[in-house]
Amino acid sequence: MLSHCRAIRGLFISFAALSVAVYAAIFWRMPMMGEDFAFPRTHGDTGWGERLAWIAYKIPSHTAGWNARFGEQLAIVWLNLPAWMFWLVSLAAFVAFNALIAMVYSGRRDLTLKLALSLGLMFALWPGLEIFFWKTANAGYLQPIVLSLICIVAYRSETTLASMSRRPGAIAGLCLVGLCAGYSFENVPLALVLYMMLAWGLSPRRREMWPALLPVVAVLIGWATLMTMPSTAHRRAYYAEVFGAENPDLTYYLHRAEEVTGTFFDTSALLFALALVSLVFLVVLQRRGWVKIDRRAWWTVMPAVLVVGSMMAAPYTEPRAFSLAWALMFAVVVEAAWQTCQRWRWAGAIWVALLAISAGFAIKTLVIYEDVSDTFQAREMRILRHLDTPSCAEGLPIRQRHFNYAYRYFNNRDVWYLSALPQVGEYYGCKLIPVK
């Protein structure tokens, strides 16, 4: 049956294009902030030889000394290449992210319309936009989550599994993706592996589809490599000491469970509620025989729950760590939205209205980041004006910048910036000193 929303496909695509344009404009304007300054060498244009030499030095140094995650190494690469290259990569990652979300339940069927719904609703429903616009989080979270979603989509149905298993090139490519996905996070890969194993195990032809186990092994190898790196042990010990989690007991884990749950619902309550309603809606459609969704798609609830639950093992809670769970919840909402378009003529008008509301959130986000960008760029211009002056030699006073924006829109990293002024000053070539 053709989607009733196809009659107004142009409007859907227009709202999606607006989301992409807003994303592109914000990322292009957004200067570095916080931990972004930990990765590049110096401010200003440098030759390709110097850029590549610094990347070649910085990646092994950072891997051995602090953080071996794949996304951290991506941040080193992108923040040391021309800004337009990072902009293009981030834009491609944003579109790919939404495309994969749209494919979790029903694959490529009517992908244009589902992608338009995902892009169009993103600014209204996504719980933490920092993974899009904070450069370190874009490289460290958004791009690796895209790799995790590729693994999930590849195992989402009997058809995709069978097709992949017959193609050595696809298996090899997915092994590389899985290796990088496993090397990206401490908590996500095991949830990913359990889902992939379950998806393979549900097949009555699993023996002949044994090549599908190779990407699972690749994810495990990537994860094991990350977890056995000395820098991973060092970082875990450091945070355990900082947060007083060196000798955890039952009380500690109960407290962590409360904190993780509270943070999750503080940031994700709306998306969670919509995902729950959407899931019930899809189950009803499935039981009535109106839709046929592969049972593996329903099991994506498992990695979402495991990713959230695994945060109890960490000594602190960063909402962006829920990103894969958010993506899988968002996938349920997008699928339910598309299914309404399949069944009822009035759905198109409803979704156009909701996409228009989401467009308002996109414009609001653009205005917020214009303010943030102007503020940070003004501080940078002040530093640049004082280069090679006595102020830079003696110490240029720098104040922390404060913003009254909700976490959903903006996560201010200026506390890190002020705590690392010697490193920031080395980047600019100017001594910087903090003032209240």
Secondary structure, DSSP 4 states (H G I P E B T S, - for coil): ---GGGGGHHHHHHHHHHHHHHHHHHHHH----GGGGGS---SS---HHHHHHHHHHHHHHHHHHT---HHHHHHHHHHTS-HHHHHHHHHHHHHHHHHHHHHTTTTTTTHHHHHHHHHHHHHHH-S-THHHHSHHHIIIIIHHHHHHHHHHHHTSSHHHHHHHHT-HHHHHHHHHHHHHHHTT-SSHHHHHHHHHHHHHHT-TTTTTTGGGHHHHHHHHHHHHHHHTSHHHHHHHHHHHHHTT-SS--HHHHHHHHHHHHHHHHHHHHHHHHHHHHHHHHHHHHHHTTS----HHHHTTHHHHHHHHHGGGGSSS--GGGGHHHHHHHHHHHHHHHHHHHHH-TTHHHHHHHHHHHHHHHHHHHHHHHHHHHHHHHHHHHHHHHTTTSHHHHH-EEE--------TTT----HHHHHHTHHHHHHHHTS-EEE--
